[in-house]
Amino acid sequence: MSNKIIVIKYGGNAMLSEDLKKAVLEDVVALQKRGYKPVVSHGGGPGINRMLKALDIPTHFVNGLRYTDAATLEAVEAVLIGQVGTDLVNLLTAGGGKAVGLSGVSGQLYHCRLQDEIYGLVGEITDVNTEVVEAVLEKGFIPVVAPLGTDGQGQIYNINGDTAAAMLASALKAEKLLLLTDIEGLCNSIEKRDVISYLNVKDVPALKEKGVIAGGMLPKVDGCVKAIEEGVGSVHIIDGRKAHSILDVFTAGEPGGTEIGTEKESIGIV
């Protein structure tokens, strides 16, 4: 890979701790200073949950995706664009970086259709128009992208953050896709925290059948597999609660977390 684009899916508990947030964004700025082109594709689950609770809007998940009615969508837009995106741009700038806030509606980055009525206003991305992201990168800025999309006819959709990041990485032919999570990596057992350090994509169906890949990990791993199949150099699910886990991926030795690929047999499956 020669474009040196690194797509980073940022969300979860790493957004709750100010110290961890600072460490994550320091890593992003450090990557830019090393000559990489980082793209931050963020979520906002904790903030969305707080907003929905404050507004007394019930929330539930279907197959790992947040059910989104009209009221929920309005709250999601407010949090992702008005709070999280603005905050991240501000902190990246304060840390010496150059950043621009976008959403998947910007330049019709994510063109969507209704995924399935059982999820409400959740969009299935049918096309990724990377023009606006590439323009921002070309000017030396870090794109900070919220996972919202549009049908081009006035309807905005909520999009799973992991799915959006994976499809953006695929469209950009990124060198790496990094997904920050609230756990050490993909584990055989949540209780034992026994991480699968390398997952060959051919073993994904069996792990789904066993229930190892379930819930919120389903769209995460599906997105990772699709990214690999569409030319992303490497994909890593890493612990966003660990300071500087992003830079660890770029250092010699074991970076931690789970790498997903096709180059070798799985390591750590029990």
C-alpha positions as CSV (number, residue, x, y, z in Angstrom):
1,M,0.0,0.0,0.0
2,S,1.3,3.4,-0.9
3,N,-1.5,5.8,0.2
4,K,-0.7,5.4,3.9
5,I,-4.4,6.0,4.9
6,I,-5.2,4.6,8.4
7,V,-8.9,4.4,9.3
8,I,-9.5,4.4,13.0
9,K,-13.0,3.5,14.4
10,Y,-13.2,5.4,17.7
11,G,-15.9,4.9,20.3
12,G,-16.9,3.1,23.5
13,N,-15.3,3.6,26.9
14,A,-12.3,5.3,25.3
15,M,-14.6,8.3,24.8
16,L,-15.6,8.4,28.5
17,S,-12.2,8.8,30.1
18,E,-10.6,12.1,29.5
19,D,-7.1,10.6,29.9
20,L,-7.8,7.8,27.4
21,K,-9.4,10.3,25.0
22,K,-6.2,12.4,25.2
23,A,-4.0,9.3,24.6
24,V,-6.1,8.2,21.6
25,L,-6.0,11.6,19.9
26,E,-2.3,12.0,20.7
27,D,-1.8,8.8,18.8
28,V,-3.8,10.1,15.8
29,V,-1.8,13.3,15.7
30,A,1.4,11.3,16.0
31,L,0.4,9.2,13.0
32,Q,-0.1,12.3,11.0
33,K,3.3,13.6,11.9
34,R,4.8,10.3,10.9
35,G,3.5,10.8,7.4
36,Y,0.3,8.7,7.6
37,K,-3.1,10.0,6.7
38,P,-5.4,9.1,9.6
39,V,-9.2,9.2,9.2
40,V,-11.2,9.1,12.4
41,S,-14.6,7.3,12.0
42,H,-16.3,7.8,15.4
43,G,-19.2,6.5,17.2
44,G,-20.9,7.9,20.2
45,G,-22.8,5.2,22.0
46,P,-22.3,6.4,25.5
47,G,-23.3,9.9,24.7
48,I,-26.3,8.7,22.7
49,N,-27.4,6.6,25.6
50,R,-27.2,9.5,28.0
51,M,-29.1,11.7,25.6
52,L,-31.9,9.2,25.2
53,K,-32.1,8.6,28.9
54,A,-32.4,12.4,29.5
55,L,-35.1,12.6,26.9
56,D,-36.9,9.5,28.3
57,I,-36.7,7.8,24.9
58,P,-36.5,4.0,25.2
59,T,-33.7,2.2,23.5
60,H,-33.0,-1.3,22.5
61,F,-30.8,-3.3,20.1
62,V,-31.7,-5.8,17.4
63,N,-28.9,-8.1,16.2
64,G,-26.3,-5.7,17.7
65,L,-27.8,-2.6,15.9
66,R,-29.5,0.2,17.7
67,Y,-33.2,0.4,16.8
68,T,-33.7,3.9,15.5
69,D,-37.1,5.6,15.3
70,A,-37.5,9.3,14.4
71,A,-37.0,10.6,17.9
72,T,-33.9,8.4,18.4
73,L,-32.4,9.6,15.0
74,E,-32.8,13.2,16.1
75,A,-30.9,12.5,19.3
76,V,-28.2,10.5,17.4
77,E,-27.7,13.4,15.0
78,A,-27.4,15.9,17.9
79,V,-24.8,13.8,19.7
80,L,-22.7,12.6,16.8
81,I,-22.4,15.9,15.0
82,G,-23.2,18.5,17.6
83,Q,-21.2,17.0,20.5
84,V,-18.8,14.2,19.7
85,G,-17.6,15.3,16.3
86,T,-17.1,18.9,17.4
87,D,-15.3,17.8,20.6
88,L,-12.9,15.5,18.7
89,V,-12.0,18.2,16.1
90,N,-11.4,20.6,19.0
91,L,-9.1,18.2,20.9
92,L,-7.2,17.2,17.8
93,T,-6.5,20.8,17.0
94,A,-5.5,21.5,20.6
95,G,-3.1,18.6,20.3
96,G,-1.3,20.0,17.3
97,G,-3.3,18.3,14.6
98,K,-5.5,19.7,11.8
99,A,-8.9,18.3,11.7
100,V,-12.3,18.8,9.9
101,G,-15.6,17.4,11.1
102,L,-17.8,15.6,8.6
103,S,-20.7,13.1,8.5
104,G,-21.7,10.6,6.0
105,V,-24.2,13.1,4.7
106,S,-21.4,15.5,3.7
107,G,-20.9,15.2,0.0
108,Q,-23.2,12.1,0.1
109,L,-20.2,10.2,1.5
110,Y,-22.6,7.4,2.6
111,H,-25.4,6.9,0.2
112,C,-28.0,4.6,1.9
113,R,-31.2,2.7,1.7
114,L,-33.3,1.4,4.5
115,Q,-31.5,-1.7,5.8
116,D,-34.5,-3.5,7.2
117,E,-37.7,-2.3,8.9
118,I,-36.9,-4.3,12.0
119,Y,-34.0,-1.8,12.7
120,G,-36.0,1.4,12.1
121,L,-34.2,4.2,10.4
122,V,-30.9,2.3,10.1
123,G,-29.2,2.7,6.7
124,E,-27.5,0.1,4.6
125,I,-24.7,1.8,2.7
126,T,-25.1,1.3,-1.0
127,D,-22.3,3.6,-2.2
128,V,-19.3,5.3,-0.6
129,N,-18.3,8.6,-2.3
130,T,-14.8,9.3,-0.9
131,E,-14.4,12.6,-2.8
132,V,-15.0,14.8,0.3
133,V,-12.7,12.7,2.5
134,E,-9.9,12.7,-0.1
135,A,-10.2,16.4,-0.5
136,V,-9.8,16.9,3.2
137,L,-6.8,14.6,3.3
138,E,-5.2,16.3,0.4
139,K,-5.2,19.6,2.3
140,G,-3.5,18.0,5.2
141,F,-6.4,17.7,7.6
142,I,-7.7,14.7,9.6
143,P,-11.3,13.9,8.6
144,V,-13.5,13.2,11.6
145,V,-16.5,11.3,10.3
146,A,-19.9,10.6,12.0
147,P,-21.8,7.5,10.9
148,L,-24.8,9.0,9.4
149,G,-26.0,8.6,5.8
150,T,-28.5,9.8,3.3
151,D,-30.7,8.5,0.5
152,G,-30.1,11.7,-1.5
153,Q,-33.8,12.4,-1.2
154,G,-33.9,14.1,2.2
155,Q,-33.9,11.0,4.5
156,I,-31.0,10.7,6.9
157,Y,-30.2,7.3,8.4
158,N,-28.3,6.0,11.4
159,I,-25.5,3.7,10.5
160,N,-23.6,1.2,12.6
161,G,-20.3,2.8,13.4
162,D,-18.2,-0.3,12.8
163,T,-19.9,-1.0,9.5
164,A,-19.4,2.6,8.3
165,A,-15.7,2.5,9.3
166,A,-15.1,-0.8,7.5
167,M,-16.8,0.4,4.3
168,L,-14.9,3.7,4.4
169,A,-11.6,1.9,4.8
170,S,-12.5,-0.4,1.9
171,A,-13.5,2.5,-0.4
172,L,-10.2,4.4,0.5
173,K,-8.1,1.2,0.0
174,A,-6.7,2.0,3.4
175,E,-3.4,0.5,4.6
176,K,-5.0,-0.4,8.0
177,L,-8.3,-0.4,9.7
178,L,-8.2,-0.1,13.5
179,L,-11.3,-0.7,15.6
180,L,-11.1,0.5,19.2
181,T,-13.2,-1.6,21.5
182,D,-14.1,-1.9,25.2
183,I,-12.4,-5.3,25.5
184,E,-9.0,-6.8,25.0
185,G,-9.9,-8.1,21.5
186,L,-12.1,-10.9,20.2
187,C,-12.2,-13.5,23.0
188,N,-13.2,-17.2,23.1
189,S,-14.8,-16.4,26.5
190,I,-15.8,-13.0,27.8
191,E,-15.3,-14.3,31.3
192,K,-11.8,-15.7,30.7
193,R,-10.7,-12.8,28.4
194,D,-8.7,-15.3,26.3
195,V,-8.0,-13.2,23.2
196,I,-7.8,-14.7,19.7
197,S,-4.7,-12.9,18.6
198,Y,-5.1,-13.8,14.9
199,L,-8.3,-14.7,13.2
200,N,-8.3,-16.1,9.7
201,V,-11.5,-15.1,8.0
202,K,-12.3,-18.7,7.1
203,D,-12.9,-19.4,10.7
204,V,-15.5,-16.7,11.2
205,P,-18.6,-18.8,10.3
206,A,-17.7,-21.5,12.9
207,L,-17.1,-18.9,15.6
208,K,-20.6,-17.4,14.9
209,E,-22.1,-20.8,15.3
210,K,-20.4,-21.3,18.6
211,G,-21.6,-17.9,19.8
212,V,-18.0,-16.5,20.1
213,I,-18.9,-13.8,17.6
214,A,-22.3,-12.4,18.7
215,G,-24.1,-9.2,19.7
216,G,-22.2,-6.1,19.0
217,M,-19.2,-8.1,17.7
218,L,-21.2,-9.3,14.8
219,P,-21.3,-6.1,12.7
220,K,-17.7,-5.4,13.8
221,V,-16.3,-8.7,12.5
222,D,-18.4,-8.7,9.4
223,G,-17.1,-5.3,8.6
224,C,-13.5,-6.4,9.2
225,V,-13.9,-9.4,6.9
226,K,-15.5,-7.3,4.1
227,A,-12.6,-4.8,4.4
228,I,-10.0,-7.5,4.0
229,E,-11.9,-9.0,1.0
230,E,-12.0,-5.5,-0.6
231,G,-8.3,-4.7,-0.3
232,V,-7.6,-3.1,3.1
233,G,-4.0,-4.1,4.1
234,S,-4.7,-5.3,7.6
235,V,-7.5,-5.0,10.2
236,H,-7.0,-4.9,14.0
237,I,-9.6,-5.0,16.8
238,I,-7.7,-3.4,19.7
239,D,-8.4,-2.4,23.3
240,G,-9.4,1.3,23.4
241,R,-9.1,1.3,27.2
242,K,-5.3,0.9,26.9
243,A,-3.4,4.1,26.5
244,H,-1.6,4.4,23.1
245,S,-2.9,1.1,21.8
246,I,-3.0,2.7,18.3
247,L,0.7,3.3,18.2
248,D,1.3,-0.2,19.6
249,V,0.1,-1.6,16.2
250,F,2.9,0.2,14.5
251,T,5.7,-1.0,16.8
252,A,7.6,-4.2,16.7
253,G,6.4,-7.2,18.7
254,E,2.9,-8.3,19.6
255,P,0.5,-5.2,19.4
256,G,-2.3,-6.9,21.4
257,G,-5.9,-7.3,20.4
258,T,-7.0,-9.3,17.4
259,E,-5.7,-9.1,13.9
260,I,-8.0,-10.4,11.2
261,G,-6.7,-11.5,7.8
262,T,-6.0,-14.4,5.5
263,E,-2.2,-14.8,5.6
264,K,-1.9,-17.5,8.2
265,E,-3.9,-19.8,10.4
266,S,-5.9,-18.5,13.3
267,I,-4.0,-18.2,16.6
268,G,-5.8,-18.6,20.0
269,I,-9.0,-20.3,19.1
270,V,-10.0,-22.9,21.6
